[in-house]
């Protein structure tokens, strides 16, 4: 399983021809790939057109999706939001 980071996906969906996007294009057909939940959200919120969003969503959600924040990180975020108010979650 290979986890692909956001910069490679951004270049891929912007049709940039880089060494990393060429490798990703090859791996999509032959290797199990994964994506982090935060990366998934980051990538999907960058699309302007619904059609492009749906195409990317279909591809990305077909991959194995991993939680990137562990429970301790989630609890720390709750503590921060309690100190700072609800604005910390936005």
MARFIRO-30678 format. One record per residue: y, x, z of N, C-alpha, C in turn. Coordinates in Angstrom, 1 decimal. Layout:
N
<atom><n_yy>Y</n_yy><n_xx>X</n_xx><n_zz>Z</n_zz><ca_yy>Y</ca_yy><ca_xx>X</ca_xx><ca_zz>Z</ca_zz><c_yy>Y</c_yy><c_xx>X</c_xx><c_zz>Z</c_zz></atom>
...
! end
This chain:
90
<atom><n_yy>-1.2</n_yy><n_xx>0.9</n_xx><n_zz>0.0</n_zz><ca_yy>0.0</ca_yy><ca_xx>0.0</ca_xx><ca_zz>0.0</ca_zz><c_yy>1.2</c_yy><c_xx>0.9</c_xx><c_zz>0.0</c_zz></atom>
<atom><n_yy>2.1</n_yy><n_xx>0.6</n_xx><n_zz>-0.9</n_zz><ca_yy>3.4</ca_yy><ca_xx>1.4</ca_xx><ca_zz>-1.0</ca_zz><c_yy>4.5</c_yy><c_xx>0.4</c_xx><c_zz>-0.7</c_zz></atom>
<atom><n_yy>5.4</n_yy><n_xx>0.8</n_xx><n_zz>0.2</n_zz><ca_yy>6.6</ca_yy><ca_xx>0.0</ca_xx><ca_zz>0.6</ca_zz><c_yy>7.8</c_yy><c_xx>0.5</c_xx><c_zz>-0.2</c_zz></atom>
<atom><n_yy>8.4</n_yy><n_xx>-0.3</n_xx><n_zz>-1.0</n_zz><ca_yy>9.5</ca_yy><ca_xx>0.0</ca_xx><ca_zz>-1.9</ca_zz><c_yy>10.8</c_yy><c_xx>-0.3</c_xx><c_zz>-1.2</c_zz></atom>
<atom><n_yy>11.7</n_yy><n_xx>0.6</n_xx><n_zz>-1.2</n_zz><ca_yy>13.0</ca_yy><ca_xx>0.4</ca_xx><ca_zz>-0.5</ca_zz><c_yy>14.0</c_yy><c_xx>-0.3</c_xx><c_zz>-1.4</c_zz></atom>
<atom><n_yy>15.1</n_yy><n_xx>-0.8</n_xx><n_zz>-0.8</n_zz><ca_yy>16.1</ca_yy><ca_xx>-1.7</ca_xx><ca_zz>-1.5</ca_zz><c_yy>16.8</c_yy><c_xx>-1.0</c_xx><c_zz>-2.6</c_zz></atom>
<atom><n_yy>17.1</n_yy><n_xx>0.3</n_xx><n_zz>-2.5</n_zz><ca_yy>17.8</ca_yy><ca_xx>1.0</ca_xx><ca_zz>-3.6</ca_zz><c_yy>17.0</c_yy><c_xx>1.0</c_xx><c_zz>-4.9</c_zz></atom>
<atom><n_yy>15.7</n_yy><n_xx>1.1</n_xx><n_zz>-4.8</n_zz><ca_yy>14.9</ca_yy><ca_xx>1.1</ca_xx><ca_zz>-6.0</ca_zz><c_yy>14.8</c_yy><c_xx>-0.3</c_xx><c_zz>-6.6</c_zz></atom>
<atom><n_yy>14.7</n_yy><n_xx>-1.3</n_xx><n_zz>-5.7</n_zz><ca_yy>14.7</ca_yy><ca_xx>-2.7</ca_xx><ca_zz>-6.2</ca_zz><c_yy>16.0</c_yy><c_xx>-3.1</c_xx><c_zz>-6.9</c_zz></atom>
<atom><n_yy>17.1</n_yy><n_xx>-2.7</n_xx><n_zz>-6.3</n_zz><ca_yy>18.4</ca_yy><ca_xx>-3.0</ca_xx><ca_zz>-6.8</ca_zz><c_yy>18.6</c_yy><c_xx>-2.4</c_xx><c_zz>-8.2</c_zz></atom>
<atom><n_yy>18.2</n_yy><n_xx>-1.1</n_xx><n_zz>-8.4</n_zz><ca_yy>18.2</ca_yy><ca_xx>-0.4</ca_xx><ca_zz>-9.7</ca_zz><c_yy>17.3</c_yy><c_xx>-1.2</c_xx><c_zz>-10.7</c_zz></atom>
<atom><n_yy>16.1</n_yy><n_xx>-1.5</n_xx><n_zz>-10.2</n_zz><ca_yy>15.1</ca_yy><ca_xx>-2.2</ca_xx><ca_zz>-11.0</ca_zz><c_yy>15.7</c_yy><c_xx>-3.5</c_xx><c_zz>-11.6</c_zz></atom>
<atom><n_yy>16.2</n_yy><n_xx>-4.4</n_xx><n_zz>-10.7</n_zz><ca_yy>16.8</ca_yy><ca_xx>-5.7</ca_xx><ca_zz>-11.1</ca_zz><c_yy>18.1</c_yy><c_xx>-5.5</c_xx><c_zz>-11.9</c_zz></atom>
<atom><n_yy>18.7</n_yy><n_xx>-4.4</n_xx><n_zz>-11.8</n_zz><ca_yy>19.9</ca_yy><ca_xx>-4.1</ca_xx><ca_zz>-12.7</ca_zz><c_yy>19.5</c_yy><c_xx>-3.4</c_xx><c_zz>-13.9</c_zz></atom>
<atom><n_yy>18.2</n_yy><n_xx>-3.3</n_xx><n_zz>-14.2</n_zz><ca_yy>17.7</ca_yy><ca_xx>-2.7</ca_xx><ca_zz>-15.4</ca_zz><c_yy>18.2</c_yy><c_xx>-1.2</c_xx><c_zz>-15.6</c_zz></atom>
<atom><n_yy>18.3</n_yy><n_xx>-0.5</n_xx><n_zz>-14.5</n_zz><ca_yy>18.7</ca_yy><ca_xx>0.9</ca_xx><ca_zz>-14.6</ca_zz><c_yy>17.4</c_yy><c_xx>1.7</c_xx><c_zz>-14.8</c_zz></atom>
<atom><n_yy>17.4</n_yy><n_xx>2.6</n_xx><n_zz>-15.8</n_zz><ca_yy>16.3</ca_yy><ca_xx>3.4</ca_xx><ca_zz>-16.1</ca_zz><c_yy>16.3</c_yy><c_xx>4.7</c_xx><c_zz>-15.3</c_zz></atom>
<atom><n_yy>15.6</n_yy><n_xx>4.7</n_xx><n_zz>-14.2</n_zz><ca_yy>15.6</ca_yy><ca_xx>5.9</ca_xx><ca_zz>-13.3</ca_zz><c_yy>14.1</c_yy><c_xx>6.3</c_xx><c_zz>-13.2</c_zz></atom>
<atom><n_yy>13.9</n_yy><n_xx>7.5</n_xx><n_zz>-12.6</n_zz><ca_yy>12.5</ca_yy><ca_xx>7.9</ca_xx><ca_zz>-12.4</ca_zz><c_yy>11.8</c_yy><c_xx>6.9</c_xx><c_zz>-11.4</c_zz></atom>
<atom><n_yy>12.6</n_yy><n_xx>6.5</n_xx><n_zz>-10.4</n_zz><ca_yy>12.0</ca_yy><ca_xx>5.5</ca_xx><ca_zz>-9.4</ca_zz><c_yy>11.7</c_yy><c_xx>4.2</c_xx><c_zz>-10.0</c_zz></atom>
<atom><n_yy>12.6</n_yy><n_xx>3.7</n_xx><n_zz>-10.9</n_zz><ca_yy>12.3</ca_yy><ca_xx>2.3</ca_xx><ca_zz>-11.5</ca_zz><c_yy>11.2</c_yy><c_xx>2.4</c_xx><c_zz>-12.5</c_zz></atom>
<atom><n_yy>11.1</n_yy><n_xx>3.5</n_xx><n_zz>-13.2</n_zz><ca_yy>9.9</ca_yy><ca_xx>3.7</ca_xx><ca_zz>-14.1</ca_zz><c_yy>8.6</c_yy><c_xx>3.7</c_xx><c_zz>-13.4</c_zz></atom>
<atom><n_yy>8.6</n_yy><n_xx>4.4</n_xx><n_zz>-12.2</n_zz><ca_yy>7.4</ca_yy><ca_xx>4.5</ca_xx><ca_zz>-11.4</ca_zz><c_yy>7.1</c_yy><c_xx>3.1</c_xx><c_zz>-10.8</c_zz></atom>
<atom><n_yy>8.1</n_yy><n_xx>2.4</n_xx><n_zz>-10.4</n_zz><ca_yy>7.9</ca_yy><ca_xx>1.0</ca_xx><ca_zz>-9.8</ca_zz><c_yy>7.3</c_yy><c_xx>0.1</c_xx><c_zz>-10.9</c_zz></atom>
<atom><n_yy>7.9</n_yy><n_xx>0.2</n_xx><n_zz>-12.1</n_zz><ca_yy>7.4</ca_yy><ca_xx>-0.6</ca_xx><ca_zz>-13.2</ca_zz><c_yy>5.9</c_yy><c_xx>-0.4</c_xx><c_zz>-13.5</c_zz></atom>
<atom><n_yy>5.5</n_yy><n_xx>0.9</n_xx><n_zz>-13.4</n_zz><ca_yy>4.1</ca_yy><ca_xx>1.3</ca_xx><ca_zz>-13.6</ca_zz><c_yy>3.2</c_yy><c_xx>0.7</c_xx><c_zz>-12.4</c_zz></atom>
<atom><n_yy>3.7</n_yy><n_xx>0.9</n_xx><n_zz>-11.2</n_zz><ca_yy>3.0</ca_yy><ca_xx>0.6</ca_xx><ca_zz>-10.0</ca_zz><c_yy>2.8</c_yy><c_xx>-1.0</c_xx><c_zz>-9.9</c_zz></atom>
<atom><n_yy>3.7</n_yy><n_xx>-1.7</n_xx><n_zz>-10.4</n_zz><ca_yy>3.6</ca_yy><ca_xx>-3.2</ca_xx><ca_zz>-10.3</ca_zz><c_yy>2.3</c_yy><c_xx>-3.7</c_xx><c_zz>-10.8</c_zz></atom>
<atom><n_yy>1.7</n_yy><n_xx>-3.1</n_xx><n_zz>-11.8</n_zz><ca_yy>0.5</ca_yy><ca_xx>-3.6</ca_xx><ca_zz>-12.4</ca_zz><c_yy>-0.8</c_yy><c_xx>-3.0</c_xx><c_zz>-11.9</c_zz></atom>
<atom><n_yy>-0.6</n_yy><n_xx>-1.9</n_xx><n_zz>-11.1</n_zz><ca_yy>-1.9</ca_yy><ca_xx>-1.2</ca_xx><ca_zz>-10.7</ca_zz><c_yy>-2.0</c_yy><c_xx>-0.9</c_xx><c_zz>-9.2</c_zz></atom>
<atom><n_yy>-1.0</n_yy><n_xx>-1.1</n_xx><n_zz>-8.4</n_zz><ca_yy>-1.0</ca_yy><ca_xx>-0.6</ca_xx><ca_zz>-7.0</ca_zz><c_yy>-0.5</c_yy><c_xx>-1.8</c_xx><c_zz>-6.1</c_zz></atom>
<atom><n_yy>-1.2</n_yy><n_xx>-2.0</n_xx><n_zz>-5.0</n_zz><ca_yy>-0.6</ca_yy><ca_xx>-3.0</ca_xx><ca_zz>-4.1</ca_zz><c_yy>0.7</c_yy><c_xx>-2.5</c_xx><c_zz>-3.5</c_zz></atom>
<atom><n_yy>1.7</n_yy><n_xx>-3.3</n_xx><n_zz>-3.6</n_zz><ca_yy>3.1</ca_yy><ca_xx>-3.0</ca_xx><ca_zz>-3.1</ca_zz><c_yy>3.5</c_yy><c_xx>-3.9</c_xx><c_zz>-2.0</c_zz></atom>
<atom><n_yy>4.4</n_yy><n_xx>-3.4</n_xx><n_zz>-1.2</n_zz><ca_yy>4.9</ca_yy><ca_xx>-4.2</ca_xx><ca_zz>-0.1</ca_zz><c_yy>6.4</c_yy><c_xx>-4.1</c_xx><c_zz>0.0</c_zz></atom>
<atom><n_yy>7.0</n_yy><n_xx>-5.0</n_xx><n_zz>0.7</n_zz><ca_yy>8.4</ca_yy><ca_xx>-5.1</ca_xx><ca_zz>0.9</ca_zz><c_yy>8.7</c_yy><c_xx>-5.5</c_xx><c_zz>2.3</c_zz></atom>
<atom><n_yy>9.7</n_yy><n_xx>-5.0</n_xx><n_zz>2.9</n_zz><ca_yy>10.1</ca_yy><ca_xx>-5.4</ca_xx><ca_zz>4.3</ca_zz><c_yy>10.9</c_yy><c_xx>-6.7</c_xx><c_zz>4.2</c_zz></atom>
<atom><n_yy>10.8</n_yy><n_xx>-7.5</n_xx><n_zz>5.3</n_zz><ca_yy>11.5</ca_yy><ca_xx>-8.7</ca_xx><ca_zz>5.3</ca_zz><c_yy>13.0</c_yy><c_xx>-8.6</c_xx><c_zz>5.2</c_zz></atom>
<atom><n_yy>13.5</n_yy><n_xx>-7.5</n_xx><n_zz>5.8</n_zz><ca_yy>15.0</ca_yy><ca_xx>-7.3</ca_xx><ca_zz>5.7</ca_zz><c_yy>15.4</c_yy><c_xx>-6.8</c_xx><c_zz>4.3</c_zz></atom>
<atom><n_yy>14.5</n_yy><n_xx>-6.1</n_xx><n_zz>3.7</n_zz><ca_yy>14.8</ca_yy><ca_xx>-5.6</ca_xx><ca_zz>2.3</ca_zz><c_yy>14.8</c_yy><c_xx>-6.8</c_xx><c_zz>1.4</c_zz></atom>
<atom><n_yy>13.8</n_yy><n_xx>-7.7</n_xx><n_zz>1.6</n_zz><ca_yy>13.7</ca_yy><ca_xx>-8.9</ca_xx><ca_zz>0.8</ca_zz><c_yy>15.0</c_yy><c_xx>-9.7</c_xx><c_zz>0.8</c_zz></atom>
<atom><n_yy>15.5</n_yy><n_xx>-10.0</n_xx><n_zz>2.0</n_zz><ca_yy>16.7</ca_yy><ca_xx>-10.7</ca_xx><ca_zz>2.2</ca_zz><c_yy>17.9</c_yy><c_xx>-10.0</c_xx><c_zz>1.6</c_zz></atom>
<atom><n_yy>18.0</n_yy><n_xx>-8.7</n_xx><n_zz>1.8</n_zz><ca_yy>19.1</ca_yy><ca_xx>-7.9</ca_xx><ca_zz>1.2</ca_zz><c_yy>19.1</c_yy><c_xx>-8.0</c_xx><c_zz>-0.3</c_zz></atom>
<atom><n_yy>17.9</n_yy><n_xx>-7.9</n_xx><n_zz>-0.9</n_zz><ca_yy>17.8</ca_yy><ca_xx>-8.0</ca_xx><ca_zz>-2.4</ca_zz><c_yy>18.2</c_yy><c_xx>-9.3</c_xx><c_zz>-2.9</c_zz></atom>
<atom><n_yy>17.6</n_yy><n_xx>-10.4</n_xx><n_zz>-2.3</n_zz><ca_yy>17.8</ca_yy><ca_xx>-11.7</ca_xx><ca_zz>-2.8</ca_zz><c_yy>19.2</c_yy><c_xx>-12.2</c_xx><c_zz>-2.7</c_zz></atom>
<atom><n_yy>20.0</n_yy><n_xx>-11.8</n_xx><n_zz>-1.7</n_zz><ca_yy>21.3</ca_yy><ca_xx>-12.2</ca_xx><ca_zz>-1.5</ca_zz><c_yy>22.3</c_yy><c_xx>-11.6</c_xx><c_zz>-2.5</c_zz></atom>
<atom><n_yy>21.8</n_yy><n_xx>-10.6</n_xx><n_zz>-3.3</n_zz><ca_yy>22.6</ca_yy><ca_xx>-9.9</ca_xx><ca_zz>-4.3</ca_zz><c_yy>22.7</c_yy><c_xx>-10.6</c_xx><c_zz>-5.6</c_zz></atom>
<atom><n_yy>21.9</n_yy><n_xx>-11.6</n_xx><n_zz>-5.9</n_zz><ca_yy>21.9</ca_yy><ca_xx>-12.3</ca_xx><ca_zz>-7.2</ca_zz><c_yy>23.0</c_yy><c_xx>-13.3</c_xx><c_zz>-7.3</c_zz></atom>
<atom><n_yy>23.6</n_yy><n_xx>-13.3</n_xx><n_zz>-8.5</n_zz><ca_yy>24.7</ca_yy><ca_xx>-14.3</ca_xx><ca_zz>-8.7</ca_zz><c_yy>24.2</c_yy><c_xx>-15.6</c_xx><c_zz>-9.4</c_zz></atom>
<atom><n_yy>23.2</n_yy><n_xx>-15.4</n_xx><n_zz>-10.3</n_zz><ca_yy>22.7</ca_yy><ca_xx>-16.5</ca_xx><ca_zz>-11.1</ca_zz><c_yy>21.4</c_yy><c_xx>-17.0</c_xx><c_zz>-10.5</c_zz></atom>
<atom><n_yy>21.3</n_yy><n_xx>-18.4</n_xx><n_zz>-10.4</n_zz><ca_yy>20.1</ca_yy><ca_xx>-19.0</ca_xx><ca_zz>-9.8</ca_zz><c_yy>18.8</c_yy><c_xx>-18.5</c_xx><c_zz>-10.5</c_zz></atom>
<atom><n_yy>18.9</n_yy><n_xx>-18.4</n_xx><n_zz>-11.9</n_zz><ca_yy>17.7</ca_yy><ca_xx>-18.0</ca_xx><ca_zz>-12.7</ca_zz><c_yy>17.2</c_yy><c_xx>-16.7</c_xx><c_zz>-12.3</c_zz></atom>
<atom><n_yy>18.2</n_yy><n_xx>-15.7</n_xx><n_zz>-12.1</n_zz><ca_yy>17.8</ca_yy><ca_xx>-14.4</ca_xx><ca_zz>-11.7</ca_zz><c_yy>17.2</c_yy><c_xx>-14.3</c_xx><c_zz>-10.3</c_zz></atom>
<atom><n_yy>17.9</n_yy><n_xx>-15.1</n_xx><n_zz>-9.4</n_zz><ca_yy>17.4</ca_yy><ca_xx>-15.2</ca_xx><ca_zz>-8.0</ca_zz><c_yy>15.9</c_yy><c_xx>-15.7</c_xx><c_zz>-8.0</c_zz></atom>
<atom><n_yy>15.7</n_yy><n_xx>-16.8</n_xx><n_zz>-8.7</n_zz><ca_yy>14.3</ca_yy><ca_xx>-17.3</ca_xx><ca_zz>-8.7</ca_zz><c_yy>13.3</c_yy><c_xx>-16.4</c_xx><c_zz>-9.3</c_zz></atom>
<atom><n_yy>13.6</n_yy><n_xx>-15.7</n_xx><n_zz>-10.4</n_zz><ca_yy>12.7</ca_yy><ca_xx>-14.7</ca_xx><ca_zz>-11.0</ca_zz><c_yy>12.4</c_yy><c_xx>-13.6</c_xx><c_zz>-10.0</c_zz></atom>
<atom><n_yy>13.4</n_yy><n_xx>-13.1</n_xx><n_zz>-9.3</n_zz><ca_yy>13.3</ca_yy><ca_xx>-12.0</ca_xx><ca_zz>-8.3</ca_zz><c_yy>12.5</c_yy><c_xx>-12.5</c_xx><c_zz>-7.1</c_zz></atom>
<atom><n_yy>12.8</n_yy><n_xx>-13.7</n_xx><n_zz>-6.7</n_zz><ca_yy>12.1</ca_yy><ca_xx>-14.3</ca_xx><ca_zz>-5.5</ca_zz><c_yy>10.6</c_yy><c_xx>-14.4</c_xx><c_zz>-5.8</c_zz></atom>
<atom><n_yy>10.3</n_yy><n_xx>-14.9</n_xx><n_zz>-7.0</n_zz><ca_yy>8.9</ca_yy><ca_xx>-15.1</ca_xx><ca_zz>-7.4</ca_zz><c_yy>8.2</c_yy><c_xx>-13.7</c_xx><c_zz>-7.3</c_zz></atom>
<atom><n_yy>8.8</n_yy><n_xx>-12.7</n_xx><n_zz>-7.9</n_zz><ca_yy>8.1</ca_yy><ca_xx>-11.4</ca_xx><ca_zz>-7.9</ca_zz><c_yy>8.0</c_yy><c_xx>-10.8</c_xx><c_zz>-6.5</c_zz></atom>
<atom><n_yy>9.1</n_yy><n_xx>-10.8</n_xx><n_zz>-5.7</n_zz><ca_yy>9.1</ca_yy><ca_xx>-10.2</ca_xx><ca_zz>-4.4</ca_zz><c_yy>8.3</c_yy><c_xx>-10.9</c_xx><c_zz>-3.4</c_zz></atom>
<atom><n_yy>8.2</n_yy><n_xx>-12.2</n_xx><n_zz>-3.5</n_zz><ca_yy>7.4</ca_yy><ca_xx>-12.9</ca_xx><ca_zz>-2.5</ca_zz><c_yy>5.9</c_yy><c_xx>-12.9</c_xx><c_zz>-2.9</c_zz></atom>
<atom><n_yy>5.6</n_yy><n_xx>-12.3</n_xx><n_zz>-4.0</n_zz><ca_yy>4.2</ca_yy><ca_xx>-12.1</ca_xx><ca_zz>-4.4</ca_zz><c_yy>3.6</c_yy><c_xx>-10.8</c_xx><c_zz>-3.8</c_zz></atom>
<atom><n_yy>4.5</n_yy><n_xx>-10.0</n_xx><n_zz>-3.2</n_zz><ca_yy>4.1</ca_yy><ca_xx>-8.8</ca_xx><ca_zz>-2.6</ca_zz><c_yy>3.8</c_yy><c_xx>-9.0</c_xx><c_zz>-1.1</c_zz></atom>
<atom><n_yy>3.1</n_yy><n_xx>-8.1</n_xx><n_zz>-0.5</n_zz><ca_yy>2.9</ca_yy><ca_xx>-8.1</ca_xx><ca_zz>1.0</ca_zz><c_yy>4.3</c_yy><c_xx>-7.9</c_xx><c_zz>1.6</c_zz></atom>
<atom><n_yy>4.6</n_yy><n_xx>-8.8</n_xx><n_zz>2.6</n_zz><ca_yy>5.9</ca_yy><ca_xx>-8.8</ca_xx><ca_zz>3.2</ca_zz><c_yy>5.6</c_yy><c_xx>-8.4</c_xx><c_zz>4.7</c_zz></atom>
<atom><n_yy>6.4</n_yy><n_xx>-7.3</n_xx><n_zz>5.1</n_zz><ca_yy>6.2</ca_yy><ca_xx>-6.8</ca_xx><ca_zz>6.4</ca_zz><c_yy>7.4</c_yy><c_xx>-7.0</c_xx><c_zz>7.3</c_zz></atom>
<atom><n_yy>7.2</n_yy><n_xx>-7.3</n_xx><n_zz>8.6</n_zz><ca_yy>8.3</ca_yy><ca_xx>-7.4</ca_xx><ca_zz>9.5</ca_zz><c_yy>8.8</c_yy><c_xx>-6.0</c_xx><c_zz>9.8</c_zz></atom>
<atom><n_yy>10.1</n_yy><n_xx>-5.9</n_xx><n_zz>9.7</n_zz><ca_yy>10.7</ca_yy><ca_xx>-4.5</ca_xx><ca_zz>9.9</ca_zz><c_yy>11.2</c_yy><c_xx>-4.3</c_xx><c_zz>11.3</c_zz></atom>
<atom><n_yy>11.5</n_yy><n_xx>-5.4</n_xx><n_zz>12.0</n_zz><ca_yy>11.9</ca_yy><ca_xx>-5.3</ca_xx><ca_zz>13.4</ca_zz><c_yy>10.8</c_yy><c_xx>-5.6</c_xx><c_zz>14.4</c_zz></atom>
<atom><n_yy>10.6</n_yy><n_xx>-4.8</n_xx><n_zz>15.3</n_zz><ca_yy>9.6</ca_yy><ca_xx>-5.1</ca_xx><ca_zz>16.3</ca_zz><c_yy>10.2</c_yy><c_xx>-5.9</c_xx><c_zz>17.4</c_zz></atom>
<atom><n_yy>9.3</n_yy><n_xx>-6.3</n_xx><n_zz>18.3</n_zz><ca_yy>9.8</ca_yy><ca_xx>-7.3</ca_xx><ca_zz>19.4</ca_zz><c_yy>10.9</c_yy><c_xx>-6.6</c_xx><c_zz>20.2</c_zz></atom>
<atom><n_yy>10.8</n_yy><n_xx>-5.3</n_xx><n_zz>20.5</n_zz><ca_yy>11.9</ca_yy><ca_xx>-4.7</ca_xx><ca_zz>21.3</ca_zz><c_yy>13.2</c_yy><c_xx>-4.8</c_xx><c_zz>20.6</c_zz></atom>
<atom><n_yy>13.2</n_yy><n_xx>-4.6</n_xx><n_zz>19.3</n_zz><ca_yy>14.5</ca_yy><ca_xx>-4.7</ca_xx><ca_zz>18.5</ca_zz><c_yy>15.0</c_yy><c_xx>-6.1</c_xx><c_zz>18.6</c_zz></atom>
<atom><n_yy>14.1</n_yy><n_xx>-7.1</n_xx><n_zz>18.5</n_zz><ca_yy>14.6</ca_yy><ca_xx>-8.5</ca_xx><ca_zz>18.5</ca_zz><c_yy>15.2</c_yy><c_xx>-8.8</c_xx><c_zz>19.9</c_zz></atom>
<atom><n_yy>14.5</n_yy><n_xx>-8.3</n_xx><n_zz>20.9</n_zz><ca_yy>15.0</ca_yy><ca_xx>-8.5</ca_xx><ca_zz>22.3</ca_zz><c_yy>16.4</c_yy><c_xx>-7.9</c_xx><c_zz>22.5</c_zz></atom>
<atom><n_yy>16.5</n_yy><n_xx>-6.6</n_xx><n_zz>22.0</n_zz><ca_yy>17.8</ca_yy><ca_xx>-6.0</ca_xx><ca_zz>22.1</ca_zz><c_yy>18.9</c_yy><c_xx>-6.7</c_xx><c_zz>21.4</c_zz></atom>
<atom><n_yy>18.6</n_yy><n_xx>-7.3</n_xx><n_zz>20.2</n_zz><ca_yy>19.6</ca_yy><ca_xx>-8.1</ca_xx><ca_zz>19.5</ca_zz><c_yy>20.0</c_yy><c_xx>-9.3</c_xx><c_zz>20.3</c_zz></atom>
<atom><n_yy>19.0</n_yy><n_xx>-10.0</n_xx><n_zz>21.0</n_zz><ca_yy>19.3</ca_yy><ca_xx>-11.1</ca_xx><ca_zz>21.8</ca_zz><c_yy>20.2</c_yy><c_xx>-10.7</c_xx><c_zz>23.0</c_zz></atom>
<atom><n_yy>20.0</n_yy><n_xx>-9.5</n_xx><n_zz>23.6</n_zz><ca_yy>20.8</ca_yy><ca_xx>-9.1</ca_xx><ca_zz>24.7</ca_zz><c_yy>22.2</c_yy><c_xx>-8.8</c_xx><c_zz>24.2</c_zz></atom>
<atom><n_yy>22.3</n_yy><n_xx>-8.2</n_xx><n_zz>23.0</n_zz><ca_yy>23.7</ca_yy><ca_xx>-7.9</ca_xx><ca_zz>22.4</ca_zz><c_yy>24.4</c_yy><c_xx>-9.2</c_xx><c_zz>22.1</c_zz></atom>
<atom><n_yy>23.7</n_yy><n_xx>-10.2</n_xx><n_zz>21.6</n_zz><ca_yy>24.3</ca_yy><ca_xx>-11.5</ca_xx><ca_zz>21.3</ca_zz><c_yy>24.7</c_yy><c_xx>-12.2</c_xx><c_zz>22.6</c_zz></atom>
<atom><n_yy>24.0</n_yy><n_xx>-12.0</n_xx><n_zz>23.6</n_zz><ca_yy>24.4</ca_yy><ca_xx>-12.6</ca_xx><ca_zz>24.9</ca_zz><c_yy>25.7</c_yy><c_xx>-12.0</c_xx><c_zz>25.5</c_zz></atom>
<atom><n_yy>25.9</n_yy><n_xx>-10.7</n_xx><n_zz>25.2</n_zz><ca_yy>27.1</ca_yy><ca_xx>-10.0</ca_xx><ca_zz>25.7</ca_zz><c_yy>28.2</c_yy><c_xx>-10.3</c_xx><c_zz>24.8</c_zz></atom>
<atom><n_yy>28.0</n_yy><n_xx>-10.3</n_xx><n_zz>23.5</n_zz><ca_yy>29.0</ca_yy><ca_xx>-10.5</ca_xx><ca_zz>22.5</ca_zz><c_yy>29.3</c_yy><c_xx>-11.9</c_xx><c_zz>22.0</c_zz></atom>
<atom><n_yy>28.4</n_yy><n_xx>-12.8</n_xx><n_zz>22.4</n_zz><ca_yy>28.5</ca_yy><ca_xx>-14.2</ca_xx><ca_zz>21.9</ca_zz><c_yy>27.7</c_yy><c_xx>-14.4</c_xx><c_zz>20.6</c_zz></atom>
<atom><n_yy>27.7</n_yy><n_xx>-15.6</n_xx><n_zz>20.1</n_zz><ca_yy>27.0</ca_yy><ca_xx>-15.9</ca_xx><ca_zz>18.9</ca_zz><c_yy>27.4</c_yy><c_xx>-15.1</c_xx><c_zz>17.7</c_zz></atom>
<atom><n_yy>28.6</n_yy><n_xx>-14.6</n_xx><n_zz>17.7</n_zz><ca_yy>29.1</ca_yy><ca_xx>-13.9</ca_xx><ca_zz>16.5</ca_zz><c_yy>28.2</c_yy><c_xx>-12.7</c_xx><c_zz>16.1</c_zz></atom>
<atom><n_yy>27.5</n_yy><n_xx>-12.1</n_xx><n_zz>17.1</n_zz><ca_yy>26.7</ca_yy><ca_xx>-11.0</ca_xx><ca_zz>16.9</ca_zz><c_yy>25.5</c_yy><c_xx>-11.3</c_xx><c_zz>15.9</c_zz></atom>
<atom><n_yy>25.1</n_yy><n_xx>-12.5</n_xx><n_zz>15.9</n_zz><ca_yy>24.0</ca_yy><ca_xx>-12.9</ca_xx><ca_zz>15.0</ca_zz><c_yy>24.4</c_yy><c_xx>-13.3</c_xx><c_zz>13.6</c_zz></atom>
<atom><n_yy>25.7</n_yy><n_xx>-13.3</n_xx><n_zz>13.4</n_zz><ca_yy>26.2</ca_yy><ca_xx>-13.7</ca_xx><ca_zz>12.0</ca_zz><c_yy>26.5</c_yy><c_xx>-12.5</c_xx><c_zz>11.2</c_zz></atom>
! end
